[in-house]
């Protein structure tokens, strides 16, 4: 005969936590970004709209190049350079949206938007404003140049701002990024002053493309003062853009 076995005690429902093993570090909780678990989505209407913005910007640049002025002067213009940069970024963003890739960094897209908006504000407030001491006159020019001016200083910034409002995720920009965005205008200021000094006198090229940077007419003291005031105004615009990014509503779902 076999010896009677003792009944198995019931397993408790709540097991106490085991103490940590001495000498071994506990695993820290990990945070998984949302884009690592969300399925990518193709956004072809957004891609098409961004491609149209790039085409619009390149059209404005092409019209400026064919308006009759020196090509070197046109390619040295801050607005033209910003338009080319925006076109490249929009084409890359369109590719990301079309192929369901991760979007470009918000700091890059925000910077390009800031540059075209800054160029538009300077144009409308200082160059096209008849009450400004730096107004460019009656706005006389060829029809192509007038069209290019309206495209690059009005249509392109508005279209880029609409893409930012409707097709990007709010709250991605940071105030610490705003000072870095001013590096490009600062480099352009140094380039503009160096270009004016190096160009030979009496040539066909304009030494200074913007009247508020004309050292021959105003002197370095006034030009640097103008640059400082414009720089402070642009920094305020950059900070305002970041602030708006954090208070604007989410108008569309599934942004990229």
Secondary structure, 3 states (H helix, E strand, C coil): CCCCCCCCCCCCCCCCCCCCCCCCCCCCCCCCCHHHHCCCCCCHHHHHHHHHHHHHHHHHHHHHHCCCCCHHHHHCCHHHHHHHHHHHHHHHHHHHHHHCCCCCCHHHHHHHHHHHHHHHHHHHHHHCCCCCCCCCCCCCCCHHHHHHHHHHHHHHHHHHHHHHHHHCCCCCCCHHHHHHHHHHHHHHHHHHHHHHHHCCCCCCCCCCCCHHHCHHHHHHHHHHHHHHHHHHHHHHHHHHHHHHHHHCCCCCCCCC
